[in-house]
Amino acid sequence: MKHRLLEIGKDLLIVLLVLVNLVLAIMCLPRKTLTETKWLAGALRPFAGLFGLNEAELTYTLPSSGNTITGAAQPVLISLNTEAGRQSAQYSFDALDELYSQYGSLLAQALESGAALQSSTRAAFNRALLGQSAVFCYPGAVSPEVVGAWLNVRAPSGAAAQWYLLAAEPDGIALYLLGEDCQVLHTGLSSDALTQQLQTVIPDGSSFAIEADGAPYAALDPLSLVSASSAAVHDAAGSNPCDARFISTLATKIGINPYGDARFVDNDGTTSFTETGLSLRVSAQGNILLQIQQEDARFQSASASASDRIEAARSLLSELTGGQYGEARVYLQSYTEQDGEAVCTFGYYLSGIAVQAQEGGIEIRFSGRQITRASVLCRSYSQQTQTAALLPAAQAAACLPKGGTLRLLYAEDASGQLHAGWQLSEGGAA
């Protein structure tokens, strides 16, 4: 018996030594490796303090890249508010990425720590916005479950929202979601987690229209963000990357022999491929049309949930385009579903500014788990050295009806040149 206990003790000592060596090995890894490796960040989060980190740092957020779709969408507006003033990022990928890397993990923790979303009001959202807060605006309305999936956390179910607002309140951090309705999530996080981060904010003079004292911004939609200085926006141009090599590579990626009998080129330059239950067309202008007429495991989502469908759409889009967007990114703009059918639409953004293409867009349709149709305008965009001449925001705002939205936009002409200007619309968010 004594011998058996001795052997068990030896085994436990060996296990302990292995664990100690494992911990030491992990501690030797670069900090970036720990925070940006998805499975490792998730595994280490309960033991964050042991590695000299906090849970926010180990809440995985995809690193950004100008040539990839990052989590299907990132915020196109981030604004931080303190007692000293507001700091905001808009119309700049670099500025948006920097603030998102600092505050995205806190958003993830808030989504994960809350029990259930409750109904709230627009007035409560506005009050929270004016207090110590961090607000994120996405290109389109997305559900908290989807945002949580992008941030690698489980979030409570709730209605889709475009605005996600972290607010420091007396009883802790509250997360407000604003879409067609307003919801609030009372999180398990202390307000100190937000207020301490906000101490590094450097006010830049930006403000929302709701904070304006008078004309011309007082007439704008309350959630129109106005900077203290005019945005430095460069001219830009678009091109069609769909040459013969691109098309052959695309056909191969989706399992079609690009050199077989299934290939046909029309007089207008459209290249078509047809096989049983599937067709692929690529026009001379770069419009890609993929149609799937029967069940095909190659083009299915893991489930019929919104997050899995969006991820399947994102993955297929990346495959169809090869990520050849130049300096642009492609973000989810809308997700709608009805009677088992769903539609994902995406749009191009260049330096955080939406691009209005000359023709076509990006739309991927589902029936249940099955993708049935993908229509993609494939474009590559790049900025030029010349700075665009923009009407000052104050003058542009003066042209709007009461409640209108002021939004910077790139419009593409027939030659592929992008022209920056203010989009004047009635109502709506950023």
N, C-alpha and C positions, 0 to 999 in steps of 0.2 A: 504493500500500500504506500509506504514511504517513498519507494522508488518511483511509483506511478505519479505521485504528487510532484516529485522532483522533475520528471519529464514534462509534465504539464507546465510547471513553472518555467522551464527552459523554452518551451514553445511560446508561452506568453511573452517572455523576454525577447525572443526573436521577432515576434510580431511587433512589439513596441519599438525595437531598434529599426525595423523596416519603416514603421510609421514616422519615426523621428527623421530618418534619412529622406523620406518622401517630403516631409514638411520643409526640411532644409533645402532640398532640391527646388521646391516651388518658390521658396523665399529668394533663391538665387536668380529666378527668372526676371526679365525686365518688367517693370510696372505695366507697360503698355500691353505686354503679352497677357498678363493676368486680367486686365480690364477689357480687352478686345477679343479674347478667345471665348466664344459663346458658351461652350460646355464647361470650361474651366471657371469662368466668372460665376455661372450658376451654382456650381458645386462648392465654391469657396465662400459664397455670400454669407452663409451662417457663421463662418469663422473669420469674418473680415478683420476683426480686431487683432487676431493672431498674426496677421501679415502686415499690420500697420496701415490698413485701409479701412474705409467705411463702406457700408452697404451700397451707398449711392454710386461709388466708384465701381463696384462689382455688379451693378445692374447694367446688363449688356445693352449697348446702343451701337448699331451698325456704323462703322466708320464710313464717312462720306467720300464719294468719288464722282468727279464730273462726268464719267463715262458709264456709270451704272445707275440702275434704279435702286435707290436705297430705301428698303422697307416700303416700297411702292410710293411713298410720299414723305417729305419732311415739311416742317412749317415754312411758310413763305413770309411770315411776320412773327417776330418775337419782341416783346416789350417788357422791360423790368421797371418797376416803380418803387421808389423809396421816398422818405420824407424830404430828401434833398432834391429830388427830381427824377426824371425818366431817362432810361437808356434803351434804344430800340435798334433793331436790325430789320431791314427790308430792302429789296432790290440789290442784294449783294450776297452771293453764295458764301464768300469768305466770312462775312460778318454773321450770317445766319448759322453757318457751321460752328463757329466759335461759341456762340451763345447756346446753341443746342447741345454741344458737347459738355457745357457746364451745367445746364439745367434739365436736360432730357432725362437723366437718371432720376432726378427728384420727381419728375412727372411719372416715371415708371413706378417708383416706390408708392406714390400717392394712389395710383390706379390699383396696385396690388394690395394695399393695406386697408382700403375701404370695404365696408360690408355690402352696402346696396345703395344705388342711386335713388334720390328722392326728388320730387318735384320742387322747383324753385321759381323765381321770377326774374324778369329782365332788370327790374329795379335792384334786386339783390346782387345780380351780376355786375351792374354798373357801380354799386357801392364798393364791391370787392376790388374792381378794377382801379378805383381811385385810391385804395389803400396800398399797403406793402404787398406786392404781387408780382407774379410772372405769368404772362399770357402768351399762348401759342395759337396761331391761326394757320390752319391747313388749307390747301388749294380747294378742297371740297369737303362736304360733310362726311365724316367717318365715325363708325361706332367705337365706343371705348374698348370693346373686345378686340377690334382690329388694331387700334393704336397700341393696346397692350401686347398683342402678338408681335408687332414690329419691335417693341421694346423688350421682348422676351419675358413678359410677366403675364399672369392670369388676371384679367380685369372683370369687374361685374358687368352684366348685360345692361344695355341702355340704348336710348335713341341716338342716332347719328348726330354729330355736332361738328361744326367748323372751328369753334373757339374752345380752347381748354385753358382754364385760368386757375392757377395756384394762388391762394390768398392766405395770408397770415392772420388768423383770427384768435380771440382770447382762449378758446378751447382746443386749438390746434390748426393744422393746415386743412382748409376746405378746397375741394376741387370743383369748380363750376364748369359745366358744359353748356354751350349755347349753340343751338341750331334753330329749327323751327320752334322748339320749346326750350326752356331752361331747366337744367337738372343740377343737383349738387351731391357731392360725395364727401361725407365727413370721414377723413382719413385717420389713421392711427399715428400720424406724424406730429411731432412737436413743431410749433411755429418757429422755434429757434433754428430748425433745419433750413428754413427759407430765409429768415431775417439775417442770419449769419452770412449766408452766401451773398445776400443783397448788399452787404457792407462794401463789396468791391465795385459796386456800380458807379460809373462815372457819368453823371447827367450830360446829355447832349442837346437838350433843348427841344426834343421831340415831344409831341403830345397828341392825344386823341381829340377829335372834334368836340367830344363831350366835355373836355377840359377848357375849350376856347372861351374867352371872355366876350367875344363879340364877332362882328364881321371880319373876314369873309367866311371863316371856317364854321361859325356857329350854325350855318344853314346845312352843313354836310350831315350825312349819316353819322350818328354818334361814335361809331367804331371806325371812322376814317382816320388813319394815322398820318400826321403831318410832321415832316422834319423841319428843323430850324433852318437848314440850308438846302438848296436845290441838289437833287441827286445827280452825280456825275455819271451819265449814261453814254455809252459808246455806240456808234453806228455798228451794224452787224449785217451778216449775209448768210444765206442758206444755200445748200447744195444737195443734190440727189446722189446718195452713195450707191445706188442700185445699178452697178455696171454688170457686165456679163459674168465676171468672176464672182461678184456678190451673189448673183442669182444662182449660179451653180452650187456655191457653198450653202446657200439657204436650202435648196432642194435636198442636198445631201443630209443636212441637219435633221430634216423632218422625215427622212427615210425614203426619198425619191431618187432614182437614178437620173442625174441631170443630163445624161448623154443617151438615154434610151428613147424608145418610140413614144413615150409619154410626153415628150417635149414638143411644143409647137410655138412658132413665132408669127404673130399677125403682122399685117402690113403697117399697122400703127406702132409697131415696136413692142407690143405686149407679149410677154413670154408666158405660156401656159403649160401646166403639167396636170395630167389626169391619171388617177388610178382608182381602183374599186373603192367607192365610198369616200373619196377625197379628191379635191381639186385645189390647185394653187395658181394664182395669176399675179404677175408683176408687171405693171404698166411702165411705159417709158418715162413717166413723171414720178415714179417711185411709190405708187400706190400698190400695196400688197393685199391680196384677198385670199384667205385660206378658208375653205368650206369643208366641213366634215359631215357627211350624210349618214353615217352609221356609227355605232359604238366603237370607240377606238381608245385603248388604254394609254396611248401616247399623249393624248390630249384630254386628260381628266384631272380634276382636283381631288385631293385626298378625301374630302367630304363636301357636302353641299352647304357648309357654313360660309359666312361672308369672308372670314379671314382666309380660309383655304381656297375659295374661289379667286379672291384677289391675288393670292400668292401664285396660283396656277396661271392667272392672266399675266402677272408680272414676269413669271418665268418664260412663258411662251413669247411674250413681247420682246424680251431680251434675246431669245433665240432667233426670232424672225428678223430682228434688226441688227443683230451682232453687236448691240450697244454702240453703234456708230452714230452718235449724236453730236460729235465734235465737243464743244464746250457747254452744250446744253444738257439738261436732265429731263427725264420724262416722269411726271407725277400723276398719281391717281386724281381724277377730278370728280368722279361720281361713281356710286355703286347703287343700283336699284334692283329690286327683285319683286316678282309677283307670280303666284301660281307655279312655283318650281323653276321659273325662268329668271335669269339674272343678266344684267348688262354692266360691264365695267368700261368707263371711258377714261382716257389719259390725255394729257396735254404736255406740250414742250414748254420749258422754262429756261431762260438764259439769264444768268446772273440774278436769279430770283424774280425775273420779269416774265410774265406770261407771253407766249408767242402766238399770234393769230396767223395761222398759215393761209396761203392763198386759196387752197382748196383741200378738202378732205380732213380727216382727223384720225383718232385711234379709238376703236370700239371692239370689245371682245364679248361674245354672247355665250351663255350657258343654258343647257337644259339639264336640270339636276346637277350631276357632277361633270357631265360631258360638255366640253367646248364644242360649239356647233359652227361658229363663224368668228373670224378675226379679220377686221378691216383696219389697215395700218398705213398711214402716210409716213414714209420713211424719209427723214430729213437730218442733215448735219448742219449745225449752226456754229458760227464763230464770230467773236467780236473783232472790230477793226480799231485802228489807233485813233481815228477821228471821233471827237465828242459830239453827240447830238445836241442841237439847239432846241431846248424845251421852254415852253411857256411857263413862267413861275407858277408854283402851285396856288398861290393866292389869287392870281388872275384866272386860272383855270377853275378854281372853286367858285368864283363870282359868276361863272357861266351856268352853274348847276341850279336846278330847281331845289326847293327845300327838301331835305332828306336824301339828296343824291349822293352817289359814291364817287370818289375821286381815285382812279386806279391807273397806274403806269402800265403801258402795253407796248409790245413790239408787233407791228403789222407788216406782213411780208407781201411785197408786190410781185408781179409776174416775172420779173427778172431775178427774183431771189433776194433782193435787198430788203433789209429790215429797217423800218422807220419807227423810232420811239416817240410816243406821245401819250397824252392823258386820255383815258377813256371816261367819258362822262355818261353815267347811267343813273337811272332812277332806282334808288334803294339797293339793298344787297350788301354783303360784307366784302372784305378784301379779296 
